[in-house]
Amino acid sequence: LVASRKHNLKHRYGITEEQYNQMLIEQKYKCKICRQKPDKSQTQPDKPLYVDHCHQTKAIRGLLCHKCNVALGHMNDDPEQLERAADYLRSA
């Protein structure tokens, strides 16, 4: 399992496990968006946060909890759509 995780990080995101762990430390083991530590029931024990990346450029943006990662996906990683959603929430 550990070997496949290392392969997955390198193959899918171009980073090593050490780079992932450094990102975890830099983010204080918290989601880059909501700044919460992930709920252990929603993550794999060896993968506390998900690697978020731009699907066009493949650039890594940070590590996210499950909820924030899914939210970006539902908004198609579209900043304008996310801004409209934020404006909507502010107007209520």
C-alpha positions as CSV (number, residue, x, y, z in Angstrom):
1,L,0.0,0.0,0.0
2,V,2.8,2.4,0.9
3,A,4.6,1.7,-2.4
4,S,1.4,2.3,-4.4
5,R,0.8,5.6,-2.5
6,K,4.3,6.8,-3.4
7,H,3.8,5.7,-7.0
8,N,0.4,7.5,-7.1
9,L,1.8,10.8,-5.7
10,K,4.7,10.7,-8.3
11,H,2.6,9.5,-11.2
12,R,-0.5,11.7,-10.7
13,Y,1.0,14.8,-9.2
14,G,4.7,14.7,-9.8
15,I,5.6,14.9,-6.2
16,T,7.4,12.6,-3.7
17,E,6.0,11.5,-0.4
18,E,8.5,13.8,1.3
19,Q,7.2,16.8,-0.7
20,Y,3.6,15.9,0.3
21,N,4.7,15.6,3.9
22,Q,6.4,19.0,3.7
23,M,3.2,20.5,2.4
24,L,1.3,19.0,5.3
25,I,3.8,20.6,7.7
26,E,3.6,24.0,6.0
27,Q,-0.2,23.9,6.2
28,K,-0.1,22.7,9.8
29,Y,-2.0,19.6,8.8
30,K,-5.0,21.8,7.9
31,C,-7.0,22.3,4.7
32,K,-5.7,25.2,2.7
33,I,-9.3,26.5,2.3
34,C,-11.3,25.9,5.5
35,R,-8.2,25.7,7.7
36,Q,-9.6,22.8,9.6
37,K,-7.9,19.5,10.3
38,P,-9.6,16.8,8.2
39,D,-12.3,14.6,9.7
40,K,-10.7,11.2,10.0
41,S,-13.9,9.5,8.9
42,Q,-13.6,11.2,5.5
43,T,-10.0,10.5,4.8
44,Q,-7.6,7.5,4.4
45,P,-5.3,7.1,7.4
46,D,-2.2,7.6,5.3
47,K,-3.7,10.5,3.3
48,P,-5.1,13.1,5.7
49,L,-5.5,15.7,2.9
50,Y,-6.1,15.5,-0.8
51,V,-3.7,17.0,-3.4
52,D,-5.5,19.8,-5.2
53,H,-4.2,20.7,-8.6
54,C,-5.1,22.6,-11.7
55,H,-6.4,20.1,-14.3
56,Q,-5.1,22.2,-17.1
57,T,-1.6,23.1,-16.0
58,K,-1.2,20.2,-13.5
59,A,0.2,22.8,-11.0
60,I,-0.4,21.8,-7.4
61,R,-2.4,24.4,-5.5
62,G,-2.3,22.8,-2.0
63,L,-3.8,20.2,0.2
64,L,-7.5,20.1,0.8
65,C,-10.0,18.3,3.0
66,H,-12.6,16.1,1.3
67,K,-15.4,18.7,1.6
68,C,-13.4,21.5,0.1
69,N,-11.9,19.4,-2.6
70,V,-15.4,18.2,-3.7
71,A,-16.8,21.7,-3.5
72,L,-14.2,23.0,-5.9
73,G,-15.0,20.1,-8.2
74,H,-18.7,20.9,-8.1
75,M,-17.9,24.5,-9.0
76,N,-15.8,23.2,-11.9
77,D,-12.7,24.9,-10.4
78,D,-14.1,28.2,-11.8
79,P,-13.2,31.3,-9.8
80,E,-16.0,33.3,-11.2
81,Q,-18.6,30.7,-10.3
82,L,-17.1,30.6,-6.8
83,E,-17.2,34.4,-6.5
84,R,-20.8,34.4,-7.5
85,A,-21.5,31.8,-4.9
86,A,-19.7,33.9,-2.3
87,D,-21.7,37.0,-3.4
88,Y,-24.9,35.0,-3.1
89,L,-24.1,33.9,0.4
90,R,-23.1,37.5,1.4
91,S,-26.4,38.9,0.1
92,A,-28.7,36.5,2.1
